[in-house]
Amino acid sequence: MTHPTTELIAYLTENLPPEESAQIEAHLATCADCRRERDGFAAVLADLRRSLPKAPEPHWGRWRAELQTRLEARRAPWRWLRPVPMAVSGALAAAGLLAVVWLGTEWRGPRPELTAMEEVLVREYQVLERLDLLEDLDLIHDLDRLAARGEG
């Protein structure tokens, strides 16, 4: 193993997996230079811990009350919207059911008069596809008006 210079601080703060810690301990047992470096890092970390001010003990009752106030303030503007999703989904379900019932009563299969009309159109399609005039309905309308006046 190479010298664990960069891993020594993680080793000292116990932020390494157990297998890496075991490798570093084995190396420290045989390497005096790394032990001196570890001891120097340990001294710096101890000085840093001593120089930090002690954190005040939290007042849990005050913290809970403040948290509750914040949560209620966040929920308050949306309270009136709670019934809306249920009303909307109920209305959509009713509309869907109504549409299914209405379509079910209206659909009775093809009507015979439409089927007969479709047969006529299929037979007469050959005639209709040759009438280029049908594409310009304004022209047909004008021709009909001229014919009625006797001008065309």
C-alpha positions as a Python dict, from the first residue, in 0.01 Angstrom:
ca = {
    (1, 'M'): (0, 0, 0),
    (2, 'T'): (120, 352, -75),
    (3, 'H'): (126, 614, 197),
    (4, 'P'): (-238, 706, 284),
    (5, 'T'): (-181, 1080, 304),
    (6, 'T'): (-519, 1190, 171),
    (7, 'E'): (-713, 917, 355),
    (8, 'L'): (-571, 993, 701),
    (9, 'I'): (-826, 1265, 786),
    (10, 'A'): (-1113, 1041, 676),
    (11, 'Y'): (-957, 765, 887),
    (12, 'L'): (-933, 995, 1191),
    (13, 'T'): (-1294, 1113, 1154),
    (14, 'E'): (-1412, 753, 1099),
    (15, 'N'): (-1551, 823, 754),
    (16, 'L'): (-1398, 521, 579),
    (17, 'P'): (-1540, 176, 513),
    (18, 'P'): (-1412, -88, 759),
    (19, 'E'): (-1189, -263, 501),
    (20, 'E'): (-1009, 63, 412),
    (21, 'S'): (-966, 148, 780),
    (22, 'A'): (-811, -196, 840),
    (23, 'Q'): (-564, -141, 552),
    (24, 'I'): (-463, 200, 689),
    (25, 'E'): (-418, 57, 1041),
    (26, 'A'): (-196, -216, 901),
    (27, 'H'): (12, 42, 716),
    (28, 'L'): (36, 269, 1024),
    (29, 'A'): (170, -26, 1226),
    (30, 'T'): (472, -45, 992),
    (31, 'C'): (529, 319, 881),
    (32, 'A'): (664, 574, 1132),
    (33, 'D'): (631, 868, 884),
    (34, 'C'): (256, 806, 838),
    (35, 'R'): (210, 773, 1217),
    (36, 'R'): (375, 1116, 1265),
    (37, 'E'): (150, 1262, 992),
    (38, 'R'): (-157, 1101, 1155),
    (39, 'D'): (-61, 1245, 1493),
    (40, 'G'): (-19, 1592, 1336),
    (41, 'F'): (-360, 1572, 1170),
    (42, 'A'): (-513, 1448, 1497),
    (43, 'A'): (-365, 1748, 1683),
    (44, 'V'): (-506, 1993, 1424),
    (45, 'L'): (-851, 1828, 1441),
    (46, 'A'): (-844, 1843, 1824),
    (47, 'D'): (-755, 2216, 1812),
    (48, 'L'): (-1038, 2278, 1569),
    (49, 'R'): (-1288, 2093, 1788),
    (50, 'R'): (-1179, 2295, 2094),
    (51, 'S'): (-1203, 2627, 1906),
    (52, 'L'): (-1561, 2575, 1795),
    (53, 'P'): (-1820, 2734, 2020),
    (54, 'K'): (-2052, 2490, 2188),
    (55, 'A'): (-2387, 2477, 2014),
    (56, 'P'): (-2676, 2583, 2235),
    (57, 'E'): (-2923, 2316, 2337),
    (58, 'P'): (-3236, 2350, 2127),
    (59, 'H'): (-3564, 2427, 2298),
    (60, 'W'): (-3771, 2149, 2146),
    (61, 'G'): (-4109, 2286, 2253),
    (62, 'R'): (-4041, 2622, 2085),
    (63, 'W'): (-3904, 2444, 1777),
    (64, 'R'): (-4216, 2225, 1745),
    (65, 'A'): (-4447, 2526, 1786),
    (66, 'E'): (-4258, 2719, 1519),
    (67, 'L'): (-4265, 2421, 1285),
    (68, 'Q'): (-4640, 2376, 1340),
    (69, 'T'): (-4701, 2746, 1268),
    (70, 'R'): (-4502, 2728, 945),
    (71, 'L'): (-4681, 2414, 830),
    (72, 'E'): (-5023, 2565, 895),
    (73, 'A'): (-4928, 2888, 719),
    (74, 'R'): (-4821, 2687, 417),
    (75, 'R'): (-5147, 2488, 409),
    (76, 'A'): (-5389, 2773, 485),
    (77, 'P'): (-5424, 2927, 134),
    (78, 'W'): (-5506, 2588, -18),
    (79, 'R'): (-5767, 2466, 231),
    (80, 'W'): (-6058, 2573, 12),
    (81, 'L'): (-5917, 2367, -277),
    (82, 'R'): (-5941, 2034, -96),
    (83, 'P'): (-6305, 1966, -193),
    (84, 'V'): (-6245, 2082, -551),
    (85, 'P'): (-6055, 1773, -676),
    (86, 'M'): (-6322, 1543, -536),
    (87, 'A'): (-6601, 1752, -691),
    (88, 'V'): (-6421, 1765, -1026),
    (89, 'S'): (-6354, 1391, -1033),
    (90, 'G'): (-6715, 1321, -930),
    (91, 'A'): (-6845, 1548, -1206),
    (92, 'L'): (-6617, 1382, -1462),
    (93, 'A'): (-6728, 1036, -1354),
    (94, 'A'): (-7095, 1139, -1379),
    (95, 'A'): (-7039, 1295, -1723),
    (96, 'G'): (-6861, 983, -1842),
    (97, 'L'): (-7141, 759, -1716),
    (98, 'L'): (-7400, 984, -1878),
    (99, 'A'): (-7212, 975, -2209),
    (100, 'V'): (-7189, 595, -2201),
    (101, 'V'): (-7560, 561, -2125),
    (102, 'W'): (-7656, 815, -2392),
    (103, 'L'): (-7435, 659, -2659),
    (104, 'G'): (-7558, 312, -2564),
    (105, 'T'): (-7920, 410, -2618),
    (106, 'E'): (-7850, 599, -2941),
    (107, 'W'): (-7647, 329, -3116),
    (108, 'R'): (-7870, 75, -3282),
    (109, 'G'): (-7651, -28, -3569),
    (110, 'P'): (-7656, 108, -3924),
    (111, 'R'): (-7987, 260, -4031),
    (112, 'P'): (-8132, 101, -4344),
    (113, 'E'): (-8193, 432, -4521),
    (114, 'L'): (-7825, 528, -4486),
    (115, 'T'): (-7715, 189, -4615),
    (116, 'A'): (-7935, 228, -4924),
    (117, 'M'): (-7799, 579, -4977),
    (118, 'E'): (-7443, 449, -4952),
    (119, 'E'): (-7516, 184, -5215),
    (120, 'V'): (-7652, 449, -5452),
    (121, 'L'): (-7348, 668, -5397),
    (122, 'V'): (-7110, 381, -5465),
    (123, 'R'): (-7290, 298, -5791),
    (124, 'E'): (-7306, 659, -5900),
    (125, 'Y'): (-6950, 740, -5796),
    (126, 'Q'): (-6820, 679, -6144),
    (127, 'V'): (-7047, 953, -6272),
    (128, 'L'): (-6963, 1187, -5986),
    (129, 'E'): (-6589, 1152, -6020),
    (130, 'R'): (-6608, 1280, -6376),
    (131, 'L'): (-6790, 1598, -6279),
    (132, 'D'): (-6507, 1845, -6238),
    (133, 'L'): (-6760, 2120, -6186),
    (134, 'L'): (-6845, 1992, -5840),
    (135, 'E'): (-6514, 2125, -5719),
    (136, 'D'): (-6625, 2483, -5777),
    (137, 'L'): (-6961, 2525, -5606),
    (138, 'D'): (-6972, 2902, -5668),
    (139, 'L'): (-6953, 2840, -6042),
    (140, 'I'): (-7234, 2585, -6023),
    (141, 'H'): (-7447, 2828, -5825),
    (142, 'D'): (-7387, 3105, -6082),
    (143, 'L'): (-7469, 2870, -6372),
    (144, 'D'): (-7795, 2766, -6204),
    (145, 'R'): (-7893, 3131, -6156),
    (146, 'L'): (-7815, 3216, -6517),
    (147, 'A'): (-8013, 2917, -6639),
    (148, 'A'): (-8314, 3023, -6431),
    (149, 'R'): (-8306, 3371, -6590),
    (150, 'G'): (-8263, 3227, -6935),
    (151, 'E'): (-7928, 3397, -6982),
    (152, 'G'): (-7708, 3086, -6989),
}
